[in-house]
Amino acid sequence: MEKIDFSKAMRQSSKGIIVIFVFNTVKFFKKFFVLFIAFGVSILKSKSIGNVTPTMLILATIGVLIVILVFAILKYLNFKFYLSEDDFHLATGIINKDNTIIPKSKIQNVYIKQNFLQQIINVVSVKIETAGDKKSEIEISALDKPTALFLKEQLFTKKAVESEEKASIEKRDVFFSVSPKRLLLEGVSQNHFKSFLLITTFVFGLYTELEEYLKELNLKERVEGVVKLDEATILNLLITNAIIVIAVVLVSLLFSVIKTFIINFNLEVVEHQKTVEINKGLFNKVSLSLTPSRIQNLVVTTNRVKQYLGLHALSVKQAMVNAKQQKNFNIVALEKVQLNYLINKLLSNYTEDQGEIKKPSRYYMRISALEMMVFLLIINGLSIAVFGLEMLWINVVFIPLTVLYVHFAYKKAYYRISDNFITIGSGVIDTTTNILEIHKIQSVKIKQTIFQKPKSIASLVIYTASKSVTIPYVSKPDAISIYNLLLYKVESQDRDWM
Amino acid sequence: MNFANPQIQTEDLPNIKEAVLKPISKTYLKIITLNKLAFYSLILSAVFGLKFFIKKDDFQNNFWFVFIGVILICIINFIISILAFQKRKYAIRAHDVIYAKGLIVHSMITVPISRIQHVEESRSWLARSFGLATLKIFTAGESGSDLSINGLPHLEAIQIKDIISAKVNGKD
């Protein structure tokens, strides 16, 4: 690879014009989308409004496109960046000139991304994130890949550690890459409950709409059918409902599978000396690197089926990363061994069997049973109000479900505090494990409602820079002693949280 | 190697229960009362407004029941907030800041001083006229982990702010 000299001011690849142009066009049309529809429909109907004819409209559109193109070219010409010894310099702006200087030491993350268009014209965009708010993000939207990688490397290279960093980059070790088969399994075995609910409500809405429409069409037969409610109609109704349910399940399955594929296509975890890099995506290719010092929480998710298939998902919560990026730090379809290895890489000295496993108080079961009871009452009330008393049979399905819910919620809840780590387990359908390092705690909170006071029960909330986790419903003395212990550890160790 | 690893006895750790929490200034109750009264009068006038907009008989006949119901809710809310006022307490220890509040959901949050990003002391015009101030303490954590202690005497707020700032800056 030839050395690119970043010390002179340079523009991005000239293909950047296309990227900026398309991006701005899409943005423009999105903004005036409603207007376009309204305008277009009325023009199609009446051929012209006032003096505006279709040809004029097309001309206007072309005019707008040309303006956007000119802007894109100007933007491209005025977008220059260069690297000095310690800083990254960027000059932008057509009329208002902006000069941004970012010290290398303040750069938090450098992402390399590639959306669909960028894949076609073979460029990548480089995003530089600093610790500030969202506005301080910088995106260079078109660079060819070797340049981008070299830039990234340069941004992370400080004078002193240059040689060391070089060595680590050469030692590129693909630790894990996912096969399509495992991705498929991952998609199928996902918790479909959410997408199922989403699609059910959608289909149900459509169904009732349609029903009303049908009613209007042949009201008489319909009414007679309802009044008589003979066996055939009931059977019909059951069959239609069953078909609808099956269709919804299939659709939600497909939905999950496709979503998993698009997001995690070609997922690859690369191990460097100090950092871990994640590459993935079909339409939007992303490349992210994880730095252990910035990691605040690790969340491991799996469920019964996945556990059987050996699929674990690891989500890494880092400090100073915006919510949208946070979602990308998610590695799916990991084997148990790989998962443990990765956790060990990210958190040194973490082992699963440190510390004593403790369960929340029994009160947890009572309170979730109470919550479920309220939920049941609402469901019953609604269904009786809408469909009448015969809908009480749904309780045959719902009551066992709620019992199972309470049972699993309690069974999966535990917490474990070792010398350096807190592990909290939770989940009902999913099994979620939260891991955090004690010295990364930002603050601790103890919570107690007046109903819990006589029973001497309290909950603990532990805040880190990226997430808060709760140890629910432990006895008050336990809660106080955990509280004291955590504060003692944070305050006496004098270790940095980042 | 100079390394010792003595066992930690959980009972010997500094106990949060031993910290003496100090109630916030009594004057702040006046501010709460004023704020609440303004809020209630807004709601009650809205209810009265409805009387002139909705001309249905059902509503007009039962108007006074609705009105009394709303007043009752306001009174209960007021009593709760006065009782909750006594739960607002704070303490500054050598290494952390403690703030407790809440009647129905009582919570006590502790922020180690080494984790504080910055401290702010702010005063609304109402607080200014009563000589009070609010101390805001920000950490790098989620918004839920930030503290804001209302109703401190102005002088005390400045003092605490200075103490914390000195400690935070002394670290770096």
Interface residues (C-beta under 8 A of the other chain):
Chain A: A319 I441 Q442 S443 V444 K445 I446 K447 Q448 T449 I450 K453 V461 Y463 T464 A465 S466 K467 S468 I480 S481 Y483 N484 L485 L487 Y488 V490 E491 D494 W497 M498
Chain B: I8 T10 L13 P14 N15 I16 K17 H95 D96 L103 I104 V105 H106 S107 M108 I109 T110 V111 P112 S114 R115 T139 A140 G141 E142 G144 S145 L147
